[in-house]
Amino acid sequence: MYFGLSEEQSFFKDNIKKYLDDNATLDNIRHITNGDEKNLSREIHDGLLNLGINGLLIPEKYGGLGLDLLFAAVVSESLGGGIGPVPFIAPYVIAPKAILEAGSSEQKEKYLSKIAVNEALFGVGFSEFIGKRNDAGVSFSNGALNGRSMFVLDAQTATHILLADKKGRIFIVEINSNNIEIVNLITVDKTRQYAEVICKDLEAEILIGSENSQEPIIKAIDAGRIMLAADTLGAAQTMINKAVDYAKERKQFGRVIGSFQAVKHMCAEMAADLEPCYALVWHAAHCHDHSPSEARLMACHAKSHTSEMGKGIAKKATEVHGGMGFTDLLGLHYWFKRIGVNRQILGSPELVREEAIQSQLK
């Protein structure tokens, strides 16, 4: 079955793509990742805010657009395709979802309204709930958090951070506290930010609905996984497009390399691998809001399968370019690295498949 987009969803997708084509050029991405243009990423982010990305999932009564996750998925797909160097998944998808699912009426009014007008920007650190790490994890007692959280998304640009303990309880902390330390984590993907957050008697506000239920954090993580799958989908499509364009231009032995059977097969295999992922990711996003019985399983399938297909496509697309595929001049590595990090964030394919199995045994 083909699961397609509505006219409005396609409009959102095309607008984001056009904006990134004009403003997040390869030269701009190179300057941002090299640290040459510190304000350029903020300028790109501000332009995307004008397109409404911060209010996508926030209900209208809090000042948002009140759209479903499928709209956010097509935005994430465009950001992956255009290698958008801006925060999106943590502040505008996972955080609103967590607050909507677990926040009290007062918490929703306070924080969702601020996200909608860009007064609050959230980072998210849920990795300790997903998988244990040595010397990591946070504990909560007497209204304060202690410990450290690894691979916190977008903490460096945040005003607040959502942290979770191993029980799935979700806490809101303010970034300007003296009892919090943000340590940059360097990954191969320099188009996005990751951090280690260290808490020492840090005052924290718990989201009420997460105190006795893990459903809110599971729902928020599933939304984030679908966004990562969509981001990988867009990045993989761009790599295919670049490989095909290169194969039509590059000549060897007096012929364009796209006329050679081996190169044709590689391009055809990439297209065949990726095409089913569109329906998978879009259907997973639809199920998240409209089919609760399928939502968990589809989110796990979308994240794990797209991660595997993206990995293979990134490899083949680079091989089509030959030695040029590894050069910074071509810039193919930005998409390659983004796909690789997406594969691990919020759970590797192996871990996510195990969760899918467990969800079917309940």
Protein Blocks (a to p, Z undefined) as FASTA:
>chain_A
ZZdddfklmmmmmmmmmmmmmmmcfklmmmmmnomammlmmmmmmmmmmnopmmmmpcfk
nopnopafklmmmmmmmmmmnopabdfklmmmmmmmmmmmmmcfklmmmmmmmmmnopac
cdddfklmmpccehiacddeehiaedddehiehklmpmbdcdddfkopacdddfkbckbc
cdddddfblkbccdddddehiacdddfklmmocklmmmmmmmmmmmmmmmmmmmmmmmmm
mmmmmmmmmcgehiafklpmklmmmmmmmmmmmmmmmmmmmmmmmmmmmommlmmmmmmm
mmmmmmmmmmmmmmmmmmmnmmmlmpmklommmmmmmmmmmmmggpafklmmmmmmmmmm
ZZ
